[in-house]
Amino acid sequence: MAPATQRSFEITVLGRTLEHLGTQMYKRRDVAIAELVANAWDAGATEVQIQVPQASVYNLETSVISVTDNGMGMSADQVDEDYLVIGRNRRADGQEAPAGRSIMGRKGVGKLAGFGLGRTMSILTWRDGVATSVDLDGKKLKAEGGQSKKLELLGTVGDVPSDLPYSSGTRISMKALKHKTPPDVAGLHQALARRFSRTVVGKMRIAINGEDLRQPTLSLTLREPISGEQEVTLDDGNKVTWWAGFSSTVLATELQGFTVLVNGKTAQAPPYFFGVEGTASGQHGTKYLTGVIEADFLDEGVDDDSDRISTDRQEIDWDDESTLAFKAWGEALTRRLLRERTKARGEQAEKAVLSDETLALRLNQLDKPSRDKAKKFIHSLGSSDTPPEKILPLADTIIQAFEYRQFHDYISELDDASEDPEQFAKAVSYIHGWRMLESRALLEVIKGRIEIVQKFFGMIVNNAAETAHITGQDNMHDLVARYPWLLNPDWQVLSEETTISKQLREWGAEDSPARDDTRYDFLALSGDGQTVVIEIKRSEHPATLEDLQQLERYVNKLGQARSDVRGAFITGKHYAMTPTTLETWQRRTDIELLTWGDVHARTAKHYENYQAILEGDLSADSFSRRAREVAMTREVLQQGTSYRQRSERREGIGPQDNDFGADY
């Protein structure tokens, strides 16, 4: 083999062309690699081998990503005069497509896509027994804005290396990689499969690390046409071919909506729904819709003015007059498909219910107006994305809503919600969760308490104030006073904001000669008979040693009158003290340090299991005691504030579950 000889090549860079058209435009791996694969197609390749590093050995400095094709390759002169000319319009220059192919590239900047992957690109191309190699360094190619930079590149020309797999072709290798995370090989298969038409894949084998490009396996419940593609003539005379279908499960984002292909390559990246997803007719089913539209007419011209596709092949210029008929057709198609899916699912749900002997009998026993409305509800339920296995249980809930008088006031609410299948399905799901209960009051207590727990969590996260400084302001003290069970479902809160001296007098004990008018936040009785003095601080408050010592003083003073007095200090995770001091306090058995997160987790867990309590003897429960809580909960959730008026503060602590301190 003759030794390779050096040759000078020349590239001209204007301003920040390299950065804008390479680094910035092709940030995503799949987009950059797709552009290099498209160049292989234009070179007449029938095979493209993509090599990406495995996650276990991925290294930014040493790993390499390469794209190798068996196209026609280039001579040294072609590299210098064609390839290294940035922005060359190959169609305008008269370059002909390989037999049976349309040229995908037009702008002459896709060759820069490799700079979206790595800081350097190596080009190795060979034909007619001669190989040409040249390296491009992104740093050296940068020019300042408004400046033109002409750079001489040293390459080599020589015999074709024996390890190359084809008699002619090109290999683009990216080094000094930019992405910190290793490539997702499965995701790359999925992305590239959507970016090239089946026609392209049929004529050019694309492989990733030696494995042929995997086409996504879709389980479609509805497909149009049933197989293959359908050709349509648009109102402006242009033609497109298309297919679409609905998956039985939620699709990955890369598979949702339409991919618009032009000359076999993506021109509009998914997910795309022609703007219908934001309308009433397009709010449901979009996560299940997938399809491909081929619209080659969008790229028939050769001049730059006729180009309607973004440089990175991600988006079509939908404001261009030549795309208006296509967009109108696409909008109408998408709306029709979504409507037909909604109708078909509704009919399937109604058929499933009528095929169930028990449900059909109960449905037919309703009076005709109720029966017709129940069928309407069942149809709306099916129109949502409710899983098929949940249709019958939720249909049972709908029928039950008409059968039980206490649910009749929900009918009008369900009727309003039925126009929105997703919201309707959620509403029915809520009622279904209550179906075994025969007391609506108790149901509302449960639902209300869960929502209060959620509000409690939101106030913790948003660092709500400890006490209110402005009328109507959310604050932790008033929320806990309204719902003392938030602190601990096993505690009975006895009082709030009482001075130490007053508390001792109430217990029949004498205070020290010096009157103590400091106030604790709350006083509670635990299930084991211990009295708990509670101090709270907002979640972002940096607790100090003085805060803890104050609670310690409360415990000691009240402990003079009652045995088994302990303290509970509730704040966030921030303590303004040394770790050693904090650890000393954490080891104490008479004072418990809690975070609001601890309190919320304990209470939330308690109400997750509240269903077990509700399955007991409901007649033994005092529903009159719950009536005040139901009304209070509605007020808090409607007004959005936990603030108590003076009159309510005078009424004292709100209702709670435990009453073992009644004689306290």
Wavefront OBJ file of the C-alpha trace (Angstrom):
o trace
v 0.000 0.000 0.000
v 1.396 3.395 -1.043
v 1.802 5.933 1.770
v -0.877 8.609 2.023
v -0.003 12.081 0.839
v -1.003 15.332 2.459
v -3.331 17.758 0.739
v -4.576 21.182 1.681
v -8.315 21.748 1.803
v -10.083 25.045 2.306
v -13.276 25.962 4.172
v -14.845 29.391 4.549
v -16.948 30.244 7.599
v -19.031 33.431 7.779
v -19.661 34.849 11.248
v -21.187 32.331 13.652
v -22.527 30.100 10.874
v -21.017 26.969 12.351
v -22.476 27.638 15.793
v -25.964 28.561 14.547
v -26.313 25.856 11.898
v -24.449 23.070 13.666
v -24.135 23.336 17.416
v -27.401 25.156 18.130
v -29.661 23.684 15.469
v -28.789 20.030 16.046
v -28.677 19.772 19.832
v -30.691 16.543 19.907
v -28.827 13.351 19.047
v -31.623 11.853 16.961
v -32.029 15.026 14.878
v -28.287 15.292 14.195
v -27.892 11.608 13.309
v -30.986 11.724 11.087
v -29.401 14.550 9.110
v -26.243 12.513 8.512
v -28.354 9.506 7.470
v -30.203 11.753 5.007
v -26.863 12.733 3.465
v -26.123 9.033 2.990
v -29.448 8.639 1.135
v -28.564 11.527 -1.165
v -25.222 9.814 -1.843
v -27.057 6.742 -3.136
v -26.307 4.522 -0.133
v -28.139 1.233 0.331
v -26.677 0.684 3.799
v -25.948 3.003 6.718
v -24.197 1.801 9.858
v -24.584 3.967 12.970
v -22.225 3.255 15.827
v -22.947 4.727 19.256
v -21.128 3.912 22.515
v -22.740 1.669 25.095
v -23.727 3.263 28.396
v -21.234 1.166 30.370
v -18.216 2.597 28.513
v -19.513 6.060 27.607
v -16.881 8.763 28.014
v -17.110 12.308 26.691
v -13.440 12.478 25.726
v -12.807 8.997 24.347
v -16.153 7.766 22.987
v -16.949 8.144 19.289
v -20.233 8.305 17.363
v -19.934 7.415 13.683
v -22.182 7.134 10.640
v -20.833 4.978 7.788
v -22.575 4.504 4.424
v -21.912 2.645 1.179
v -22.816 5.571 -1.047
v -20.825 6.816 -4.002
v -18.204 8.480 -1.818
v -16.241 11.569 -2.840
v -12.955 12.337 -4.482
v -10.532 14.805 -2.917
v -11.684 17.498 -5.349
v -15.346 16.896 -4.471
v -14.545 17.235 -0.783
v -12.800 20.536 -1.410
v -15.178 22.010 -3.995
v -18.534 20.625 -2.847
v -18.553 19.197 0.661
v -16.593 22.000 2.319
v -18.786 24.675 0.752
v -21.285 25.541 3.478
v -24.754 26.451 2.185
v -24.362 24.962 -1.278
v -27.785 24.233 -2.796
v -27.105 20.921 -4.470
v -30.371 21.018 -6.418
v -29.802 24.496 -7.765
v -26.307 23.366 -8.771
v -27.871 20.618 -10.848
v -26.955 17.603 -8.726
v -29.088 14.676 -9.824
v -30.658 12.221 -7.419
v -29.624 8.561 -7.467
v -31.907 6.405 -9.554
v -35.417 6.207 -8.100
v -34.762 8.718 -5.330
v -35.618 12.289 -4.480
v -32.868 14.367 -2.925
v -33.611 15.040 0.736
v -31.061 17.805 1.262
v -31.265 21.249 -0.210
v -29.637 23.895 2.008
v -26.167 22.381 2.212
v -25.859 22.785 5.991
v -26.830 19.274 7.159
v -23.163 18.311 6.999
v -22.690 20.516 10.083
v -25.105 18.355 12.119
v -22.176 16.394 13.504
v -21.142 19.447 15.507
v -24.337 18.999 17.505
v -22.838 15.718 18.747
v -19.140 16.408 19.100
v -16.647 19.226 19.040
v -14.681 17.617 16.214
v -15.756 15.826 13.047
v -13.620 13.482 10.991
v -14.590 12.875 7.360
v -13.308 9.748 5.669
v -14.625 9.172 2.155
v -13.453 6.811 -0.587
v -14.179 5.902 -4.188
v -12.321 4.448 -7.150
v -9.689 3.004 -4.800
v -8.711 6.381 -3.293
v -9.542 7.502 0.257
v -9.661 11.128 1.405
v -9.570 12.121 5.032
v -9.946 15.520 6.682
v -10.689 16.632 10.248
v -12.826 19.614 11.270
v -12.273 21.208 14.670
v -15.240 23.263 15.836
v -13.151 25.637 17.902
v -10.877 26.538 15.015
v -13.803 27.058 12.670
v -15.509 29.669 14.830
v -15.567 33.242 13.573
v -16.924 36.335 15.257
v -20.242 37.784 14.145
v -19.987 39.711 10.876
v -16.556 38.312 10.064
v -15.512 35.873 7.376
v -12.893 33.268 8.165
v -11.088 31.184 5.547
v -9.270 28.228 7.019
v -6.775 25.862 5.459
v -7.253 22.255 6.516
v -4.621 19.553 6.169
v -6.008 16.219 5.047
v -4.678 13.060 3.501
v -5.265 11.255 0.217
v -4.187 7.641 -0.202
v -5.177 4.018 -0.542
v -8.464 2.804 0.872
v -7.941 1.239 4.354
v -8.522 -2.505 4.280
v -10.924 -2.480 7.246
v -13.585 -0.398 5.495
v -16.719 -2.487 4.832
v -17.670 -1.139 1.397
v -15.977 -0.485 -1.950
v -17.111 3.142 -1.773
v -18.724 5.300 0.857
v -18.305 7.908 3.568
v -17.749 7.738 7.318
v -18.447 10.734 9.544
v -17.017 10.366 13.065
v -17.823 12.683 15.971
v -15.373 12.974 18.858
v -15.053 15.078 22.026
v -18.742 14.432 22.588
v -21.067 17.033 24.088
v -23.933 15.118 25.706
v -23.194 14.182 29.312
v -25.557 11.205 29.302
v -24.948 8.102 27.162
v -27.136 7.502 24.105
v -30.498 5.798 24.613
v -30.199 3.133 21.927
v -33.838 2.022 22.160
v -35.005 5.643 21.967
v -32.737 6.243 18.978
v -34.311 3.293 17.160
v -37.764 4.704 17.861
v -36.889 8.262 16.829
v -35.154 7.333 13.568
v -37.927 4.906 12.630
v -40.371 7.822 12.733
v -38.049 10.160 10.850
v -37.771 8.090 7.698
v -40.508 6.569 5.590
v -40.894 2.837 5.112
v -40.011 3.439 1.473
v -36.644 4.882 2.473
v -35.995 2.081 4.966
v -36.940 -0.425 2.283
v -34.325 0.960 -0.102
v -31.617 1.786 2.433
v -30.810 -0.482 5.379
v -30.236 1.557 8.540
v -28.553 -0.224 11.450
v -27.579 0.921 14.938
v -24.661 -0.985 16.443
v -25.227 -3.728 13.876
v -28.981 -4.106 14.535
v -31.443 -3.160 11.798
v -33.614 -0.176 12.630
v -36.498 -1.421 14.776
v -39.926 -0.276 13.680
v -42.236 0.441 16.641
v -44.737 -2.302 17.428
v -48.165 -0.706 17.720
v -51.336 -2.338 18.994
v -53.977 -0.332 17.155
v -57.681 -0.599 17.994
v -58.697 1.598 15.063
v -56.726 2.171 11.861
v -57.551 4.036 8.678
v -57.114 2.680 6.127
v -57.174 -0.854 7.542
v -53.777 -1.487 5.923
v -51.322 0.439 3.773
v -51.749 4.129 2.968
v -54.469 6.220 1.395
v -53.876 8.897 -1.249
v -55.853 12.135 -1.121
v -55.988 15.085 -3.496
v -56.110 18.376 -1.603
v -58.277 21.333 -2.595
v -55.273 22.987 -4.262
v -54.607 19.903 -6.414
v -51.587 18.639 -4.482
v -51.561 15.018 -3.312
v -50.636 13.413 -0.006
v -50.682 9.847 1.272
v -51.513 9.012 4.861
v -52.466 6.481 7.500
v -53.505 6.910 11.116
v -54.598 4.778 14.029
v -55.323 4.719 17.747
v -53.247 2.689 20.162
v -54.856 0.688 22.954
v -52.380 2.249 25.404
v -50.820 5.692 25.856
v -48.068 6.179 23.295
v -44.573 7.462 23.922
v -44.364 11.167 23.061
v -42.215 10.422 20.004
v -45.047 8.263 18.613
v -47.954 10.586 19.352
v -49.677 12.543 16.612
v -48.627 12.837 12.988
v -45.189 12.784 11.462
v -45.135 14.647 8.166
v -42.554 13.207 5.771
v -41.282 14.962 2.679
v -39.199 12.961 0.211
v -39.013 10.190 2.804
v -37.691 12.322 5.679
v -39.282 14.216 8.573
v -40.456 17.728 7.764
v -42.787 18.124 10.772
v -41.652 16.311 13.882
v -44.111 14.577 16.204
v -46.176 15.067 18.218
v -48.227 17.157 15.781
v -52.036 17.418 15.620
v -52.548 20.359 13.230
v -53.397 22.533 16.261
v -56.547 20.544 17.049
v -55.329 19.349 20.476
v -56.222 22.691 22.049
v -59.865 22.614 20.910
v -62.870 20.920 22.517
v -62.943 18.235 19.827
v -59.261 17.479 20.274
v -58.849 17.250 24.018
v -59.311 13.498 24.244
v -57.500 10.713 22.489
v -54.439 12.641 21.301
v -52.129 10.530 23.494
v -53.351 7.462 21.604
v -53.323 8.855 18.046
v -50.421 8.097 15.740
v -49.975 8.442 12.005
v -47.768 9.331 9.045
v -48.446 11.765 6.219
v -46.219 11.954 3.141
v -46.379 15.321 1.393
v -43.578 15.429 -1.175
v -45.114 18.455 -2.921
v -43.762 20.644 -0.105
v -40.204 20.219 -1.409
v -40.560 20.055 -5.179
v -38.710 23.272 -6.018
v -34.975 23.823 -6.304
v -34.660 27.500 -5.370
v -34.528 28.777 -1.783
v -37.801 30.720 -2.097
v -39.753 27.502 -2.656
v -38.424 25.922 0.566
v -41.169 25.556 3.211
v -39.298 23.374 5.710
v -37.079 24.525 8.584
v -33.373 23.832 8.256
v -33.383 21.206 10.999
v -36.375 19.429 9.397
v -38.482 19.884 12.532
v -41.262 22.148 11.333
v -43.167 23.188 8.234
v -43.889 26.846 7.514
v -47.647 26.648 8.045
v -48.050 30.369 7.293
v -46.870 29.859 3.720
v -49.767 30.150 1.275
v -48.857 26.866 -0.382
v -49.502 24.953 2.858
v -52.981 26.360 3.635
v -54.976 23.638 1.864
v -52.807 20.942 3.459
v -53.307 22.399 6.941
v -57.084 22.731 6.507
v -57.291 19.099 5.367
v -55.132 17.965 8.295
v -57.270 19.814 10.839
v -60.460 18.285 9.460
v -58.908 14.804 9.354
v -57.655 14.996 12.945
v -61.007 16.226 14.271
v -62.874 13.486 12.409
v -60.587 10.747 13.675
v -60.892 11.920 17.280
v -64.692 12.199 17.025
v -65.000 8.739 15.523
v -62.851 7.242 18.285
v -65.010 8.944 20.918
v -68.212 7.637 19.322
v -66.850 4.106 18.911
v -65.686 3.905 22.533
v -69.065 5.147 23.763
v -70.881 2.520 21.727
v -68.555 -0.205 23.001
v -69.214 0.819 26.613
v -72.990 0.775 26.146
v -72.799 -2.614 24.436
v -70.684 -4.037 27.267
v -73.209 -2.869 29.882
v -76.198 -4.236 27.986
v -74.370 -7.546 27.593
v -74.058 -7.833 31.381
v -77.256 -9.538 32.537
v -77.354 -7.963 36.011
v -76.545 -4.417 34.889
v -78.950 -4.633 31.939
v -81.771 -5.765 34.266
v -81.166 -2.939 36.729
v -80.940 -0.435 33.880
v -84.258 -1.573 32.421
v -85.957 -1.292 35.825
v -85.372 2.451 35.893
v -88.083 4.794 34.673
v -87.583 5.789 31.016
v -86.181 9.311 31.627
v -83.698 7.922 34.155
v -82.828 4.991 31.897
v -82.174 7.250 28.902
v -80.006 9.583 30.968
v -78.096 6.639 32.478
v -77.364 5.346 28.959
v -76.145 8.816 27.998
v -73.832 8.789 31.007
v -72.522 5.316 30.166
v -71.848 6.452 26.600
v -69.935 9.492 27.908
v -67.988 7.241 30.268
v -66.897 5.057 27.363
v -65.896 8.130 25.355
v -63.224 8.907 27.924
v -59.915 7.129 28.224
v -61.240 4.913 31.010
v -59.642 1.428 30.798
v -62.116 -1.219 29.540
v -61.866 -3.221 32.774
v -63.233 -0.235 34.733
v -66.276 0.386 32.517
v -68.611 -2.110 34.198
v -67.775 -1.126 37.816
v -68.246 2.563 36.981
v -71.434 1.821 35.022
v -72.705 0.093 38.159
v -72.033 3.344 40.052
v -73.962 5.362 37.448
v -76.982 3.055 37.707
v -76.742 3.152 41.490
v -76.844 6.951 41.375
v -80.353 6.657 39.932
v -81.373 3.829 42.266
v -80.482 5.519 45.568
v -82.317 8.665 46.526
v -79.415 10.122 48.435
v -77.398 10.302 45.192
v -80.063 12.073 43.141
v -78.611 15.516 43.770
v -75.466 14.325 41.951
v -77.405 13.661 38.757
v -77.493 17.300 37.662
v -73.758 17.614 38.370
v -73.063 14.466 36.372
v -75.234 15.770 33.556
v -73.116 18.908 33.305
v -69.892 16.921 33.482
v -70.983 14.395 30.834
v -70.114 16.838 28.049
v -66.470 16.431 29.032
v -65.785 12.651 29.030
v -62.550 12.858 31.025
v -64.002 15.014 33.797
v -67.122 12.876 33.792
v -65.084 9.697 34.234
v -63.268 11.288 37.177
v -66.556 12.333 38.783
v -67.974 8.840 38.426
v -64.751 7.396 39.807
v -65.174 9.532 42.930
v -68.750 8.376 43.414
v -67.694 4.800 42.737
v -65.276 5.099 45.642
v -68.238 5.959 47.866
v -70.670 3.329 46.541
v -70.659 1.070 49.619
v -71.642 3.920 51.928
v -75.220 4.779 52.747
v -74.482 8.084 54.416
v -73.627 11.018 52.235
v -72.626 13.109 55.247
v -69.909 10.664 56.184
v -68.791 10.496 52.571
v -68.293 14.240 52.491
v -66.317 14.132 55.743
v -63.918 11.605 54.206
v -63.563 13.457 50.941
v -63.191 16.762 52.770
v -60.537 15.451 55.131
v -58.472 14.088 52.271
v -58.669 17.466 50.523
v -57.718 19.257 53.744
v -54.686 16.948 54.045
v -53.759 17.965 50.481
v -54.205 21.647 51.358
v -52.087 21.045 54.465
v -49.322 19.643 52.264
v -49.563 22.621 49.906
v -49.197 25.053 52.800
v -46.134 23.169 54.050
v -44.521 23.264 50.612
v -45.324 26.953 50.180
v -43.954 27.873 53.626
v -47.269 29.207 54.943
v -47.049 31.639 57.829
v -47.155 30.355 61.406
v -49.926 32.794 62.346
v -52.050 35.290 60.423
v -50.998 38.909 60.104
v -53.622 39.829 57.513
v -57.324 38.979 57.528
v -57.936 35.988 55.258
v -54.286 34.919 55.127
v -53.494 31.206 55.123
v -51.564 30.202 58.227
v -50.622 26.967 59.953
v -52.002 27.861 63.381
v -55.558 28.496 62.197
v -55.603 25.452 59.912
v -54.481 23.201 62.781
v -56.999 24.828 65.123
v -59.783 24.115 62.646
v -58.583 20.574 62.047
v -56.596 19.477 65.095
v -56.487 15.890 63.796
v -53.887 17.145 61.270
v -51.249 17.133 64.009
v -51.844 13.523 64.962
v -55.069 11.541 64.447
v -54.351 9.812 67.784
v -54.271 13.053 69.778
v -57.141 15.056 71.190
v -56.224 18.727 71.139
v -57.565 20.378 74.303
v -56.772 24.048 73.969
v -54.756 26.674 72.146
v -52.781 29.809 72.992
v -53.325 29.648 76.731
v -50.903 31.311 79.131
v -48.903 29.056 81.415
v -50.299 30.757 84.543
v -53.908 30.391 83.402
v -53.379 26.728 82.539
v -51.923 26.020 85.964
v -54.874 27.773 87.626
v -57.325 25.685 85.609
v -55.555 22.603 86.866
v -55.805 23.861 90.420
v -52.086 24.447 90.771
v -50.331 27.594 91.877
v -47.822 29.298 89.646
v -44.584 30.748 90.908
v -44.863 34.248 92.406
v -43.759 35.712 89.064
v -46.747 35.477 86.742
v -46.016 33.691 83.438
v -48.050 35.156 80.567
v -46.232 33.336 77.776
v -48.550 31.160 75.705
v -48.121 27.693 74.300
v -49.531 27.040 70.830
v -51.571 23.901 71.560
v -52.142 21.436 74.374
v -53.172 17.889 73.519
v -53.889 14.561 75.152
v -52.386 11.473 73.558
v -53.929 8.023 73.566
v -51.542 6.795 76.246
v -52.686 9.482 78.681
v -49.763 11.839 78.264
v -50.267 15.588 78.023
v -48.481 17.051 75.003
v -47.426 20.705 74.833
v -47.116 21.628 71.152
v -45.095 24.453 69.646
v -45.216 25.085 65.882
v -43.054 27.137 63.534
v -43.434 27.686 59.805
v -41.630 25.185 57.587
v -38.777 27.522 56.581
v -38.178 28.849 60.097
v -34.604 28.103 61.263
v -35.334 26.735 64.743
v -33.047 28.128 67.431
v -31.887 26.842 70.764
v -34.081 29.508 72.384
v -37.156 28.037 70.619
v -36.461 24.612 72.099
v -35.626 25.991 75.538
v -38.946 27.828 75.615
v -40.802 24.568 74.957
v -38.664 22.905 77.622
v -39.754 25.591 80.093
v -43.435 24.955 79.255
v -42.977 21.239 79.849
v -41.209 21.775 83.158
v -43.754 24.293 84.480
v -46.832 22.324 83.474
v -45.138 19.190 84.751
v -45.402 20.680 88.239
v -49.158 20.154 88.114
v -49.517 17.033 85.967
v -47.382 13.972 85.512
v -46.500 12.633 82.089
v -46.192 16.038 80.384
v -44.052 16.024 77.286
v -43.369 18.422 74.437
v -43.679 18.297 70.655
v -41.804 20.831 68.519
v -42.924 21.032 64.868
v -40.996 22.951 62.222
v -39.214 22.361 58.910
v -35.807 20.769 58.549
v -33.819 23.873 59.405
v -32.121 24.197 62.808
v -29.846 27.126 63.619
v -27.596 25.185 65.979
v -24.627 22.875 65.867
v -25.197 19.228 64.882
v -24.021 18.124 68.337
v -26.579 20.314 70.095
v -29.351 19.165 67.768
v -28.428 15.519 68.302
v -28.649 16.028 72.056
v -32.201 17.337 71.748
v -33.173 14.563 69.338
v -32.183 11.962 71.942
v -34.498 13.392 74.575
v -37.553 11.352 75.497
v -39.583 14.197 77.004
v -39.482 16.407 73.899
v -40.115 15.137 70.371
v -38.730 17.036 67.360
v -40.982 16.662 64.343
v -40.957 18.115 60.840
v -44.105 19.192 59.047
v -43.267 16.461 56.559
v -43.389 13.874 59.350
v -46.752 15.194 60.548
v -48.237 15.230 57.057
v -46.984 11.736 56.221
v -48.461 10.295 59.405
v -51.850 11.952 58.904
v -52.002 11.118 55.196
v -51.254 7.472 55.956
v -54.012 7.438 58.565
v -56.610 8.592 56.053
v -55.423 6.220 53.379
v -56.669 3.490 55.678
v -59.828 5.385 56.706
v -61.925 3.185 54.433
v -61.618 0.356 56.961
v -63.335 2.510 59.580
v -66.154 3.339 57.198
v -66.972 -0.303 56.640
v -68.127 -0.589 60.272
v -71.580 0.062 61.748
v -72.470 3.490 60.411
v -75.551 3.772 62.643
v -73.305 3.916 65.688
v -71.548 7.030 64.491
v -72.761 10.489 65.446
v -73.472 12.190 62.138
v -74.668 15.361 63.856
v -71.097 15.770 65.159
v -69.894 15.636 61.520
v -72.366 18.201 60.189
v -70.335 21.150 61.468
v -67.148 19.743 59.961
v -68.809 19.256 56.550
v -70.013 22.861 56.454
v -66.676 24.149 57.716
v -64.739 22.136 55.128
v -66.867 23.483 52.291
v -66.212 27.026 53.472
v -62.446 26.537 53.701
v -62.161 24.860 50.293
v -64.457 27.367 48.560
v -62.830 30.450 50.081
v -59.336 28.947 49.874
v -58.256 30.167 53.309
v -57.863 28.660 56.774
v -58.349 32.025 58.521
v -60.889 32.028 61.418
v -63.068 34.974 62.314
v -63.183 36.138 65.949
v -66.555 34.496 66.544
v -65.194 31.151 65.397
v -62.090 31.525 67.547
v -64.335 32.022 70.569
v -66.031 28.722 69.748
v -62.681 27.032 70.298
v -61.129 23.893 68.840
v -62.846 22.259 65.867
v -64.315 18.736 65.792
v -61.936 15.809 66.202
v -62.015 12.050 66.322
v -60.981 11.330 69.906
v -62.927 12.185 73.058
v -60.887 10.397 75.691
v -60.069 13.763 77.264
v -63.704 14.753 77.874
v -63.197 14.839 81.634
v -59.735 16.377 81.466
l 1 2 3 4 5 6 7 8 9 10 11 12 13 14 15 16 17 18 19 20 21 22 23 24 25 26 27 28 29 30 31 32 33 34 35 36 37 38 39 40 41 42 43 44 45 46 47 48 49 50 51 52 53 54 55 56 57 58 59 60 61 62 63 64 65 66 67 68 69 70 71 72 73 74 75 76 77 78 79 80 81 82 83 84 85 86 87 88 89 90 91 92 93 94 95 96 97 98 99 100 101 102 103 104 105 106 107 108 109 110 111 112 113 114 115 116 117 118 119 120 121 122 123 124 125 126 127 128 129 130 131 132 133 134 135 136 137 138 139 140 141 142 143 144 145 146 147 148 149 150 151 152 153 154 155 156 157 158 159 160 161 162 163 164 165 166 167 168 169 170 171 172 173 174 175 176 177 178 179 180 181 182 183 184 185 186 187 188 189 190 191 192 193 194 195 196 197 198 199 200 201 202 203 204 205 206 207 208 209 210 211 212 213 214 215 216 217 218 219 220 221 222 223 224 225 226 227 228 229 230 231 232 233 234 235 236 237 238 239 240 241 242 243 244 245 246 247 248 249 250 251 252 253 254 255 256 257 258 259 260 261 262 263 264 265 266 267 268 269 270 271 272 273 274 275 276 277 278 279 280 281 282 283 284 285 286 287 288 289 290 291 292 293 294 295 296 297 298 299 300 301 302 303 304 305 306 307 308 309 310 311 312 313 314 315 316 317 318 319 320 321 322 323 324 325 326 327 328 329 330 331 332 333 334 335 336 337 338 339 340 341 342 343 344 345 346 347 348 349 350 351 352 353 354 355 356 357 358 359 360 361 362 363 364 365 366 367 368 369 370 371 372 373 374 375 376 377 378 379 380 381 382 383 384 385 386 387 388 389 390 391 392 393 394 395 396 397 398 399 400 401 402 403 404 405 406 407 408 409 410 411 412 413 414 415 416 417 418 419 420 421 422 423 424 425 426 427 428 429 430 431 432 433 434 435 436 437 438 439 440 441 442 443 444 445 446 447 448 449 450 451 452 453 454 455 456 457 458 459 460 461 462 463 464 465 466 467 468 469 470 471 472 473 474 475 476 477 478 479 480 481 482 483 484 485 486 487 488 489 490 491 492 493 494 495 496 497 498 499 500 501 502 503 504 505 506 507 508 509 510 511 512 513 514 515 516 517 518 519 520 521 522 523 524 525 526 527 528 529 530 531 532 533 534 535 536 537 538 539 540 541 542 543 544 545 546 547 548 549 550 551 552 553 554 555 556 557 558 559 560 561 562 563 564 565 566 567 568 569 570 571 572 573 574 575 576 577 578 579 580 581 582 583 584 585 586 587 588 589 590 591 592 593 594 595 596 597 598 599 600 601 602 603 604 605 606 607 608 609 610 611 612 613 614 615 616 617 618 619 620 621 622 623 624 625 626 627 628 629 630 631 632 633 634 635 636 637 638 639 640 641 642 643 644 645 646 647 648 649 650 651 652 653 654 655 656 657 658 659 660 661 662 663 664
